[in-house]
Amino acid sequence: MTNVGIIGATVEELRMFATDGNLRVGFPRQIGEHVWIVRAGMGAARAGIAVERLLETAGPMPLISWGTAGALNDSLHPGDILLPSQVIEVASGHALETEASWRSAIMSMCGNAFRINSSPLLQTDGIIAHPKQKRALLETHEAAGIDMESAAIAAAAKNHGLPFLTLRVIVDAAGDRIPIAANAGVDDEGNVHPLRIARALMRYPYELPALLALGRNFSMARHTLRKLARLALEGKLAPTSSLSSCLSSKTHATH
């Protein structure tokens, strides 16, 4: 069985793999026999750097962009899985395909246990907080969801000739607004700062219900991520045998 590299932005997106919380940005870590994880921090630039550090440490392997996403499509709800057929970089409109046979294998295995959507995902340059912004992106790009890292990880995978998937779980629905306090409380490395959240709530106390709702949504997303992490550690999210054979051949050819 080949190794699988999982790249997530924040501690909370990866904590189900490393319950001790030892997840420093840019430091890859092996979990179990065939899973490597690395915390990237938020955004495309950090994601690209994290991929390079992972491959330098552990060698070539299929890559998964892992974590949470926002919904653009009204059919997606918190806890649903987005396993997109392609990822699109918003600024350039450049699209990269995910690995079709690998994606199909996961769909076949998990389709009865999870709600999965395979429509495209859009990588944005920042957090998209307002439903009006989400609707505008949906109309322009016809994507189902958004994150801030997947296109960068896809580009790095393509540069190295490696299979790639995005496996994201929805937190905020298309009609949900992300509170100012939530944005204020998270830094560029994805660290949560409770005091910043508290200060923001003092300025915008009316946001408390929306912040609590976002917390409940994240709990639903994290529940799905835990289930997916168990599958990954059991080797069930690894690519098909044919993809693994191709990757093995490529690895031997480079030595």
C-alpha positions as CSV (number, residue, x, y, z in Angstrom):
1,M,0.0,0.0,0.0
2,T,1.3,3.4,-0.9
3,N,1.6,6.3,1.5
4,V,-1.0,9.1,1.4
5,G,-0.1,12.8,2.2
6,I,-2.8,14.9,3.8
7,I,-2.5,18.6,3.9
8,G,-4.8,20.7,6.2
9,A,-4.8,24.3,7.1
10,T,-5.5,24.3,10.8
11,V,-5.0,22.2,14.0
12,E,-8.7,21.6,14.3
13,E,-8.9,20.2,10.8
14,L,-6.1,17.7,11.6
15,R,-6.6,17.0,15.3
16,M,-8.5,13.7,14.5
17,F,-5.2,12.4,13.3
18,A,-3.0,13.8,16.1
19,T,-4.9,14.0,19.4
20,D,-1.8,15.3,21.2
21,G,-2.1,18.5,19.1
22,N,1.5,18.4,18.0
23,L,0.9,20.0,14.7
24,R,3.3,22.8,14.0
25,V,3.0,24.6,10.7
26,G,5.2,23.1,8.0
27,F,6.4,20.1,10.0
28,P,5.2,16.8,8.4
29,R,4.3,13.9,10.7
30,Q,3.7,10.3,10.0
31,I,0.5,8.9,11.6
32,G,0.1,5.1,11.5
33,E,1.8,3.1,8.8
34,H,0.8,4.8,5.6
35,V,-0.5,8.3,6.4
36,W,1.5,11.5,6.5
37,I,0.0,14.8,7.6
38,V,1.2,18.4,7.5
39,R,-0.4,21.5,8.8
40,A,-0.1,24.3,6.2
41,G,-1.7,27.3,7.8
42,M,-4.2,29.3,5.7
43,G,-4.0,30.3,2.1
44,A,-2.4,29.2,-1.2
45,A,1.2,30.2,-0.5
46,R,1.4,28.3,2.8
47,A,-0.3,25.3,1.2
48,G,2.3,25.2,-1.6
49,I,5.2,25.4,0.9
50,A,3.7,22.6,3.1
51,V,3.4,20.3,0.1
52,E,7.1,20.8,-0.7
53,R,8.1,20.1,2.9
54,L,6.0,17.0,3.0
55,L,7.5,15.6,-0.2
56,E,11.1,16.5,0.9
57,T,10.5,14.6,4.2
58,A,8.5,11.6,3.1
59,G,9.1,11.3,-0.7
60,P,6.5,11.2,-3.5
61,M,3.0,10.1,-2.6
62,P,-0.6,10.9,-3.6
63,L,-1.9,14.1,-2.0
64,I,-5.2,15.0,-0.4
65,S,-6.3,18.6,0.3
66,W,-8.1,18.0,3.6
67,G,-10.3,20.0,5.9
68,T,-13.4,22.2,5.7
69,A,-15.0,24.3,3.1
70,G,-17.9,26.8,2.6
71,A,-20.9,26.0,0.4
72,L,-21.9,28.0,-2.7
73,N,-24.6,25.6,-3.7
74,D,-27.9,25.5,-1.6
75,S,-27.9,21.7,-1.8
76,L,-24.9,21.4,0.4
77,H,-25.2,21.4,4.2
78,P,-22.9,21.4,7.2
79,G,-21.3,17.9,7.5
80,D,-21.6,17.1,3.8
81,I,-18.5,16.1,1.8
82,L,-17.2,17.9,-1.2
83,L,-15.1,15.6,-3.4
84,P,-14.8,17.8,-6.4
85,S,-14.0,16.8,-10.0
86,Q,-11.8,19.8,-10.4
87,V,-10.5,22.8,-8.4
88,I,-10.5,26.3,-9.8
89,E,-8.3,29.2,-8.8
90,V,-10.5,32.3,-8.6
91,A,-8.1,35.0,-9.7
92,S,-7.0,33.2,-12.9
93,G,-9.9,30.9,-13.5
94,H,-7.4,28.1,-14.0
95,A,-8.9,24.7,-13.3
96,L,-7.1,21.4,-12.4
97,E,-8.8,18.0,-12.5
98,T,-8.7,15.7,-9.5
99,E,-7.8,12.0,-10.0
100,A,-11.0,10.5,-11.5
101,S,-10.4,6.8,-10.7
102,W,-9.4,7.6,-7.2
103,R,-12.3,9.9,-6.7
104,S,-14.7,7.3,-8.1
105,A,-13.4,4.6,-5.8
106,I,-14.0,6.8,-2.8
107,M,-17.5,7.7,-4.1
108,S,-18.3,4.0,-4.5
109,M,-17.1,3.1,-1.1
110,C,-18.6,6.0,0.9
111,G,-21.6,7.1,-1.2
112,N,-24.1,5.2,1.0
113,A,-22.6,6.4,4.3
114,F,-22.1,10.1,3.5
115,R,-23.7,12.9,1.5
116,I,-21.1,13.5,-1.2
117,N,-21.0,16.2,-3.9
118,S,-18.5,16.0,-6.8
119,S,-19.1,19.4,-8.3
120,P,-16.1,21.8,-8.8
121,L,-14.5,23.6,-5.8
122,L,-13.3,27.2,-6.0
123,Q,-10.1,28.4,-4.3
124,T,-10.5,32.0,-3.1
125,D,-7.9,34.5,-1.9
126,G,-9.7,35.1,1.4
127,I,-12.6,34.1,3.6
128,I,-16.0,34.7,1.8
129,A,-18.2,35.7,4.6
130,H,-21.5,37.0,3.1
131,P,-24.2,35.1,1.2
132,K,-24.2,37.8,-1.5
133,Q,-20.5,37.1,-2.2
134,K,-21.2,33.4,-2.3
135,R,-24.0,33.9,-4.8
136,A,-21.8,36.0,-7.0
137,L,-19.1,33.4,-7.1
138,L,-21.7,30.6,-7.9
139,E,-23.0,32.6,-10.8
140,T,-19.5,33.4,-12.1
141,H,-17.8,30.0,-11.7
142,E,-20.6,27.4,-11.2
143,A,-18.6,25.8,-8.3
144,A,-20.3,24.1,-5.4
145,G,-17.9,25.2,-2.6
146,I,-14.9,27.3,-1.6
147,D,-11.7,26.9,0.3
148,M,-8.3,28.8,0.3
149,E,-5.8,26.0,-0.4
150,S,-6.9,23.3,-2.8
151,A,-5.8,24.8,-6.1
152,A,-2.4,25.4,-4.8
153,I,-2.0,21.9,-3.6
154,A,-3.4,20.6,-6.9
155,A,-0.8,22.7,-8.8
156,A,2.0,21.3,-6.6
157,A,0.8,17.8,-7.1
158,K,0.7,18.3,-10.9
159,N,4.3,19.8,-10.9
160,H,5.5,16.6,-9.2
161,G,3.4,14.3,-11.3
162,L,1.4,13.0,-8.3
163,P,-2.3,11.9,-8.0
164,F,-4.4,14.5,-6.2
165,L,-7.8,14.8,-4.5
166,T,-9.7,17.3,-2.5
167,L,-11.7,16.0,0.4
168,R,-13.5,18.8,2.2
169,V,-16.4,18.9,4.6
170,I,-18.9,21.8,4.5
171,V,-19.1,24.1,7.6
172,D,-21.0,27.2,6.4
173,A,-24.0,26.7,4.1
174,A,-24.5,29.0,1.1
175,G,-27.0,31.2,3.1
176,D,-24.8,31.4,6.2
177,R,-22.9,34.6,7.1
178,I,-19.6,34.1,8.8
179,P,-19.5,36.5,11.8
180,I,-16.8,39.2,12.1
181,A,-15.8,37.7,15.4
182,A,-15.0,34.4,13.8
183,N,-12.7,36.1,11.2
184,A,-11.1,38.2,13.9
185,G,-10.3,35.3,16.1
186,V,-8.2,33.3,13.5
187,D,-4.7,34.2,12.4
188,D,-3.0,33.4,9.1
189,E,-1.6,30.1,10.5
190,G,-5.1,29.0,11.5
191,N,-4.6,29.5,15.2
192,V,-7.8,30.4,17.2
193,H,-7.4,33.3,19.6
194,P,-10.3,33.4,22.1
195,L,-9.5,36.9,23.4
196,R,-9.7,38.3,19.9
197,I,-13.1,36.7,19.5
198,A,-14.2,38.1,22.9
199,R,-13.1,41.6,21.9
200,A,-15.0,41.4,18.6
201,L,-18.1,40.2,20.4
202,M,-17.9,43.2,22.7
203,R,-18.1,45.4,19.6
204,Y,-20.6,43.3,17.8
205,P,-22.7,41.5,20.5
206,Y,-25.5,40.8,18.1
207,E,-23.2,38.3,16.3
208,L,-23.3,35.9,19.2
209,P,-26.2,33.7,17.8
210,A,-24.4,33.4,14.4
211,L,-21.1,32.6,16.1
212,L,-22.7,29.8,18.2
213,A,-24.4,28.5,15.0
214,L,-21.1,28.4,13.2
215,G,-19.6,26.4,16.2
216,R,-22.4,23.9,15.9
217,N,-21.8,23.6,12.1
218,F,-18.1,23.0,12.7
219,S,-18.9,20.3,15.2
220,M,-20.9,18.5,12.5
221,A,-18.1,18.9,10.0
222,R,-15.5,17.7,12.5
223,H,-17.7,14.6,13.2
224,T,-17.5,13.8,9.4
225,L,-13.8,14.4,9.3
226,R,-13.3,12.0,12.2
227,K,-15.0,9.2,10.3
228,L,-13.0,10.0,7.2
229,A,-9.8,10.0,9.2
230,R,-10.5,6.5,10.5
231,L,-11.0,5.3,6.9
232,A,-7.6,7.0,6.0
233,L,-5.8,5.3,8.8
234,E,-7.3,1.9,7.8
235,G,-5.9,2.5,4.3
236,K,-9.4,2.8,2.7
237,L,-8.8,6.3,1.3
238,A,-5.6,5.2,-0.6
239,P,-5.6,5.3,-4.4
240,T,-6.5,2.3,-6.5
241,S,-3.9,-0.4,-7.0
242,S,-3.3,0.8,-10.6
243,L,-2.5,4.3,-9.5
244,S,-0.3,3.0,-6.7
245,S,1.7,0.9,-9.2
246,C,2.2,3.9,-11.5
247,L,3.4,6.0,-8.6
248,S,5.8,3.2,-7.5
249,S,7.2,3.0,-11.0
250,K,7.7,6.8,-11.1
251,T,9.4,6.8,-7.7
252,H,11.9,4.0,-8.7
253,A,12.6,5.8,-12.0
254,T,13.7,8.9,-10.2
255,H,16.4,7.1,-8.2
